């Protein structure tokens, strides 16, 4: 029991590190090297072919030819002082997510505030703009977080998002360790529906994990954080960026081979496995060993799940992506699998199926399902104000220019 608890604690710490921090720790030889010949190659990462994700060296602001211009701002009047920032409800590499109330209409929002200098330092501006683009394409899908609008100041980017306060799936798994099969099936179905919708827009999600899966106030799934999404991937198209979260990396990503949208179905299998068993498949406290397991160890399933669940996990966690469930007809193969035979997909997408768990939140101010590590942190004074223009440095001004076109407001037609 003590060893299991130690494994869980190690797993929790490792999960919060993130891939970039993980790479930094590898550089200090924090992990014993694995003997398998593939693993040193994986750990000795070369720069990815179509992204800057792993480059952590400081770099100058982009030149005019590198600047991202998606057209003029549609919402030039929005500003930080429009909001009363109440609590920190999340943190990431480039900023924070805050609960905020709009001063004009008293509506509650989750406001994602990102530091431009931090984004540019790690050359992540394309991923931030990709996140914005994906949010704009979410045409009222029930299981994807919605973007109300975005705007920027000289030094920060602001996403005004739906406020979801049922808690991360990770938070609930952390408390309960695992879910019964009907509950896991319900969540997996709603996640699959969201992924299928993204795929229909030629978007590959690439970072499915319990931290990016929220529950709304009724207990339905809401997928969030689209920073690693890859756009314009046709049904047979591939990409080759090494990115994701260590526990959920598919074998083809570790092999640094081109991969396609089936990478999301691998991640769905990993999340379903974790919901049923409490830890991701192939997990090891030694990350190099875990990578070796993902590449080479056969999937082992304990006998305490149904044959349908076993068959689905074997299909999703197929190491050869050309044989993986979903490789031919994508989401259609997933929804038609016998594991989901109890699911009426029309009812699911209309939210007519009662969720198996109700977060029982009393209102927007009910923060019981957020980690106190976030909510007890003071709200930074700088979040709700813009810097004095006379004090803005040249570098910050250049940073501002790198995000031309970020601001967005929906047309009035979208409200009709």
Secondary structure, 3 states (H helix, E strand, C coil): CHHHHHHHHHHHHHHHHHHHHHHHHHHCCCCCCCCCHHHHHHHCCCCCCCCCCCCCCCCCCCCHHHCCCCCCCCCCCCCHHHEEEEEEEEECCCEEEEEEEECCCCCEEEEEEEEHHHHHHCCCHHHHHHHHHHHHHCCCCCCECCEEEEEECCCEEEEEECCCCCCEHHHHHHHHCCCCHHHHHHHHHHHHHHHHHHHHCCCECCCCCHHHEEECCCCCEEECCCCCCECCCCCCCCECCCCCCHHHCCHHHHCCCCECCHHHHHHHHHHHHHHHHCCCCCCCCCHHHHHHHHHHCCCCCCCCCCHHHHHHHHHHCCCCHHHCCCCCCCHHHHHCCHHHCCCCHHHHHCCCCCCCCCCCCCCCCCCCCCCHHHHCCCCCHHHHCCCCHHHCCHHHHHHHHCCCCCCEECCHHHHC
